[in-house]
Amino acid sequence: MTTLAAVVRETRAGRRPARVAARLGMSVGAVEAALDHAESLGLVLRPTAGCTDCAATTDARPPGCAGCPFAR
């Protein structure tokens, strides 16, 4: 598995860059660079400035989260 694939896999599991870096033995900067590249390829989406952690940590979501791919 490539580094990019590993970073994408860990990110899709809901892990943030610092946690992905720790799990894969990488620097946070390298993980963020991989995510930038993955985003340019359309493999991942970054949350917008209006996003918060609420979608990932609670069942109650604000109305602005409706239809967001991060709100599962």
C-alpha positions as CSV (number, residue, x, y, z in Angstrom):
1,M,0.0,0.0,0.0
2,T,1.3,3.5,-0.8
3,T,1.7,6.2,1.8
4,L,-1.1,8.2,0.1
5,A,-3.4,5.2,0.2
6,A,-2.6,4.6,3.9
7,V,-3.2,8.3,4.8
8,V,-6.5,8.3,2.9
9,R,-7.6,5.0,4.6
10,E,-6.8,6.3,8.0
11,T,-8.6,9.6,7.3
12,R,-11.7,7.9,6.0
13,A,-11.8,6.0,9.3
14,G,-12.4,9.4,10.9
15,R,-8.9,10.1,12.2
16,R,-7.5,13.6,12.2
17,P,-4.0,14.4,10.8
18,A,-2.2,14.2,14.1
19,R,-3.6,10.8,14.9
20,V,-2.9,9.5,11.3
21,A,0.7,10.7,11.7
22,A,1.1,8.9,15.0
23,R,-0.4,5.7,13.6
24,L,1.7,5.7,10.5
25,G,4.9,7.0,12.0
26,M,4.9,10.1,9.9
27,S,5.1,13.8,10.6
28,V,1.9,15.8,10.7
29,G,3.3,18.0,7.9
30,A,3.7,14.9,5.7
31,V,0.2,13.7,6.4
32,E,-1.2,17.2,5.6
33,A,0.8,17.2,2.3
34,A,-0.6,13.8,1.4
35,L,-4.1,15.1,2.2
36,D,-3.5,18.1,0.0
37,H,-2.5,15.9,-2.8
38,A,-5.5,13.5,-2.2
39,E,-7.8,16.5,-2.2
40,S,-6.4,17.7,-5.6
41,L,-7.1,14.2,-7.0
42,G,-10.7,14.3,-5.6
43,L,-10.0,11.4,-3.2
44,V,-11.0,13.4,0.0
45,L,-12.9,16.5,0.9
46,R,-11.8,19.1,3.4
47,P,-14.4,20.6,5.8
48,T,-15.3,24.2,5.2
49,A,-14.6,27.1,7.5
50,G,-18.1,26.7,8.9
51,C,-17.6,23.1,10.0
52,T,-17.0,22.0,13.6
53,D,-16.3,18.8,15.3
54,C,-20.0,18.3,16.1
55,A,-20.8,16.0,13.2
56,A,-18.1,13.5,14.2
57,T,-18.6,13.5,18.0
58,T,-22.3,13.8,18.7
59,D,-25.7,12.7,17.4
60,A,-27.1,16.2,17.6
61,R,-26.1,18.1,14.5
62,P,-26.8,21.8,13.6
63,P,-29.0,22.4,10.6
64,G,-26.0,23.5,8.6
65,C,-24.7,20.0,8.6
66,A,-27.6,18.7,6.5
67,G,-26.2,17.0,3.4
68,C,-22.6,17.4,4.5
69,P,-20.5,14.3,3.6
70,F,-18.7,14.7,6.9
71,A,-21.9,14.3,8.9
72,R,-22.5,10.6,9.0
